Amino acid sequence: MNAVQEQPSVIRSYYEKLAQGKLLAVTCKSCGTHTFPPTGCCERCGSWEVEPVELSGEATLLYATHNLSPACHPRFEKIAPYVYGHLRLKEGPIVQAIILGVEPKPAALRELFERGPVPAVAETLQMDDLPVLAFRIRA
């Protein structure tokens, strides 16, 4: 009888790396696509032949807005109100994350919008229960 090899949890690995300030993804051995956050298979072709890879943390902010209602989860109450947005990672995937370095006010968001897509770099916010991905816009 063959011993069953226990596979490491993709989710646990992601949060452990994020706590260290690193972005963990998987790269498909079949098509080369990066899947972020990581999953057990390629989001493009569905192949199970993926391997972990660390991403650069560099991104381009495409869109940003702020929360007008209470925080979506109690873990975010301490930082509310905050800005969040959509970013394209240097390696390709588009993600949603908290945006640092912008006031959650209409005038600041309008100024950011008028600048067009802006560069950003990943940071980790340590909440009470787990690390959370954020990006800081570059001047």
C-alpha positions in Angstrom: 0.0 0.0 0.0 1.4 3.4 -1.0 1.7 6.1 1.7 -0.5 9.1 0.9 1.5 12.2 0.8 -0.1 15.1 2.6 -0.2 18.2 0.4 0.4 21.6 2.1 -2.7 23.8 2.3 -2.6 26.4 -0.5 -4.6 28.8 1.7 -2.3 28.4 4.7 0.8 28.8 2.5 -0.7 32.0 1.0 -1.3 33.6 4.5 2.0 32.5 5.9 3.8 34.2 3.0 1.6 37.2 3.2 2.5 37.6 6.9 6.1 37.7 5.7 5.3 40.5 3.1 5.4 38.1 0.2 2.8 37.3 -2.5 2.4 33.7 -3.3 0.7 32.5 -6.5 0.8 29.4 -8.6 2.2 29.2 -12.2 0.7 26.7 -14.6 3.2 24.2 -16.1 0.9 23.8 -19.1 0.1 27.4 -20.2 2.3 29.6 -18.0 -0.6 31.5 -16.4 -0.2 32.9 -12.9 -3.2 32.3 -10.6 -3.5 34.7 -7.7 -4.5 34.2 -5.0 -3.2 30.7 -5.5 -5.5 27.7 -6.0 -5.0 24.0 -6.7 -5.4 24.4 -10.4 -4.8 26.9 -13.2 -7.6 29.5 -13.6 -7.0 29.7 -17.3 -6.8 26.1 -18.6 -7.8 24.1 -15.5 -4.6 22.1 -15.3 -3.6 20.6 -11.9 0.0 20.9 -12.9 0.8 24.1 -11.0 3.8 25.2 -8.9 4.1 27.9 -6.3 5.8 31.1 -7.3 6.5 34.4 -5.5 5.2 37.5 -7.3 7.0 40.9 -7.4 4.3 42.8 -5.5 4.4 45.5 -8.3 1.0 46.5 -9.7 -0.9 49.2 -11.5 -3.9 50.7 -9.9 -6.8 50.7 -12.4 -9.7 51.8 -10.3 -10.3 53.0 -6.8 -13.3 53.9 -4.6 -14.1 54.1 -0.9 -16.5 52.5 1.4 -19.5 54.6 2.4 -21.2 51.9 4.5 -19.7 50.3 7.6 -16.8 47.9 7.0 -17.7 44.7 5.2 -16.2 42.6 8.0 -15.3 43.4 11.6 -11.6 42.9 10.9 -11.7 46.1 8.8 -13.5 48.4 11.3 -10.2 49.7 12.8 -9.1 51.0 9.4 -12.5 52.3 8.1 -13.1 54.4 6.1 -10.6 53.1 3.6 -10.0 53.1 -0.2 -10.1 49.9 -2.2 -9.5 49.2 -5.8 -8.7 46.9 -8.7 -5.1 46.4 -9.6 -3.3 44.6 -12.4 -0.2 42.7 -11.0 3.0 43.0 -13.0 2.6 39.3 -13.7 -0.9 39.6 -15.1 -3.6 38.8 -12.6 -6.1 41.5 -11.6 -6.9 41.7 -7.9 -9.0 43.7 -5.5 -7.3 45.1 -2.4 -7.1 48.0 0.1 -5.3 51.0 -1.3 -3.0 52.9 1.0 -1.7 56.5 0.5 -5.1 58.0 -0.7 -7.6 59.7 1.5 -11.1 58.1 1.3 -12.6 61.4 0.2 -14.2 62.3 -3.2 -11.6 65.0 -4.0 -8.7 62.6 -3.4 -10.3 59.9 -5.5 -11.1 62.3 -8.3 -7.4 63.5 -8.3 -6.3 59.8 -8.4 -8.7 59.1 -11.3 -7.4 62.0 -13.3 -3.9 60.8 -13.0 -4.9 57.6 -14.8 -3.5 54.2 -14.0 -0.8 54.6 -11.3 1.9 52.3 -10.0 1.5 50.6 -6.7 3.4 48.2 -4.5 2.1 45.5 -2.2 2.1 45.8 1.6 0.7 43.6 4.3 -1.7 44.9 6.9 -1.7 42.7 10.0 -5.3 42.5 11.3 -6.3 40.9 14.6 -7.0 37.6 13.0 -4.9 37.4 9.8 -2.8 39.4 7.4 -4.6 41.3 4.6 -3.2 42.4 1.3 -3.0 46.1 0.5 -1.2 48.2 -2.0 0.4 51.6 -1.6 0.3 54.0 -4.6 3.6 55.5 -5.7 3.9 59.2 -6.2 
